[in-house]
Amino acid sequence: MKELYVWRKKIETGSLAGKTAFVTGAAQGLGAAIAKAMHAVGARVVLTDVNEAVEKTASEMEGVGAETVLTAGLDVRDIDAFEKVFASFVERTGGIDIVANNAAVTVILGGV
Ligand SMILES: NC(=O)c1ccc[n+]([C@@H]2O[C@H](COP(=O)([O-])OP(=O)(O)OC[C@H]3O[C@@H](n4cnc5c(N)ncnc54)[C@H](O)[C@@H]3O)[C@@H](O)[C@H]2O)c1
């Protein structure tokens, strides 16, 4: 993917160049899609998830090993761990510009 649309407005390729995004719940679903979309238009992305599958998701993206795709295990229910992991990436990257705090469990309730 080389284009990103937000509310039908095209975000130009390279428009997030120089920005760093921190995404929770990035192993699959919307979090993975958000991380990939922001990376496609130039952002350095930090993919975090409670699920180790986040490593595989990141490995499928260009830029792994070149400091443009970074990963960490993180359970967002653990506030201390969140602060520690987030602070470590602020230091490592020089600052986080965008946070997509996407992680959660979707509960689907049955109908009548
Ligand atoms: N998919 C939808 O239709 C929909 C609709 C409304 C809201 N949402 C919200 O969007 C977000 C993502 O939804 P999705 O459909 O991509 O879900 P998903 O289940 O496909 O992915 C959720 C990801 O979050 C991770 N995760 C779960 N608990 C976590 C935790 N405690 N710490 C860190 N990571 C954790 C999972 O491992 C998984 O990778 C959720 O917050 C969900 O509630 C989704």
PDBQT file of the ligand as one rigid body, heavy atoms in Angstrom, charges set to zero:
ROOT
HETATM    1  N1  LIG A 201     -13.319  -4.482  14.298  1.00  0.00    +0.000 N 
HETATM    2  C1  LIG A 201     -14.395  -3.718  14.585  1.00  0.00    +0.000 C 
HETATM    3  O1  LIG A 201     -15.452  -3.783  13.916  1.00  0.00    +0.000 OA
HETATM    4  C2  LIG A 201     -14.344  -2.718  15.721  1.00  0.00    +0.000 A 
HETATM    5  C3  LIG A 201     -15.438  -1.895  15.944  1.00  0.00    +0.000 A 
HETATM    6  C4  LIG A 201     -15.377  -0.967  16.978  1.00  0.00    +0.000 A 
HETATM    7  C5  LIG A 201     -14.238  -0.870  17.754  1.00  0.00    +0.000 A 
HETATM    8  N2  LIG A 201     -13.192  -1.692  17.513  1.00  0.00    +0.000 N 
HETATM    9  C6  LIG A 201     -12.017  -1.548  18.337  1.00  0.00    +0.000 C 
HETATM   10  O2  LIG A 201     -10.860  -1.459  17.515  1.00  0.00    +0.000 OA
HETATM   11  C7  LIG A 201      -9.785  -2.069  18.171  1.00  0.00    +0.000 C 
HETATM   12  C8  LIG A 201      -9.153  -3.171  17.311  1.00  0.00    +0.000 C 
HETATM   13  O3  LIG A 201     -10.155  -4.067  16.900  1.00  0.00    +0.000 OA
HETATM   14  P1  LIG A 201      -9.803  -5.297  15.967  1.00  0.00    +0.000 P 
HETATM   15  O4  LIG A 201     -11.054  -5.706  15.322  1.00  0.00    +0.000 OA
HETATM   16  O5  LIG A 201      -8.624  -4.961  15.101  1.00  0.00    +0.000 OA
HETATM   17  O6  LIG A 201      -9.418  -6.389  17.069  1.00  0.00    +0.000 OA
HETATM   18  P2  LIG A 201      -8.496  -7.690  16.957  1.00  0.00    +0.000 P 
HETATM   19  O7  LIG A 201      -8.989  -8.622  18.006  1.00  0.00    +0.000 OA
HETATM   20  O8  LIG A 201      -8.409  -8.180  15.545  1.00  0.00    +0.000 OA
HETATM   21  O9  LIG A 201      -7.042  -7.164  17.345  1.00  0.00    +0.000 OA
HETATM   22  C9  LIG A 201      -6.822  -6.662  18.644  1.00  0.00    +0.000 C 
HETATM   23  C10 LIG A 201      -5.332  -6.736  18.919  1.00  0.00    +0.000 C 
HETATM   24  O10 LIG A 201      -5.144  -6.201  20.217  1.00  0.00    +0.000 OA
HETATM   25  C11 LIG A 201      -4.317  -7.102  20.949  1.00  0.00    +0.000 C 
HETATM   26  N3  LIG A 201      -4.633  -6.992  22.359  1.00  0.00    +0.000 N 
HETATM   27  C12 LIG A 201      -5.736  -7.437  23.005  1.00  0.00    +0.000 A 
HETATM   28  N4  LIG A 201      -5.635  -7.164  24.312  1.00  0.00    +0.000 NA
HETATM   29  C13 LIG A 201      -4.456  -6.532  24.486  1.00  0.00    +0.000 A 
HETATM   30  C14 LIG A 201      -3.791  -6.012  25.606  1.00  0.00    +0.000 A 
HETATM   31  N5  LIG A 201      -4.335  -6.077  26.839  1.00  0.00    +0.000 N 
HETATM   32  N6  LIG A 201      -2.592  -5.409  25.434  1.00  0.00    +0.000 NA
HETATM   33  C15 LIG A 201      -2.038  -5.336  24.206  1.00  0.00    +0.000 A 
HETATM   34  N7  LIG A 201      -2.605  -5.821  23.099  1.00  0.00    +0.000 NA
HETATM   35  C16 LIG A 201      -3.812  -6.417  23.250  1.00  0.00    +0.000 A 
HETATM   36  C17 LIG A 201      -4.609  -8.471  20.392  1.00  0.00    +0.000 C 
HETATM   37  O11 LIG A 201      -3.528  -9.372  20.648  1.00  0.00    +0.000 OA
HETATM   38  C18 LIG A 201      -4.783  -8.154  18.912  1.00  0.00    +0.000 C 
HETATM   39  O12 LIG A 201      -3.547  -8.192  18.205  1.00  0.00    +0.000 OA
HETATM   40  C19 LIG A 201     -10.308  -2.605  19.490  1.00  0.00    +0.000 C 
HETATM   41  O13 LIG A 201     -10.064  -1.611  20.487  1.00  0.00    +0.000 OA
HETATM   42  C20 LIG A 201     -11.778  -2.750  19.229  1.00  0.00    +0.000 C 
HETATM   43  O14 LIG A 201     -12.549  -2.681  20.423  1.00  0.00    +0.000 OA
HETATM   44  C21 LIG A 201     -13.228  -2.610  16.516  1.00  0.00    +0.000 A 
ENDROOT
TORSDOF 0
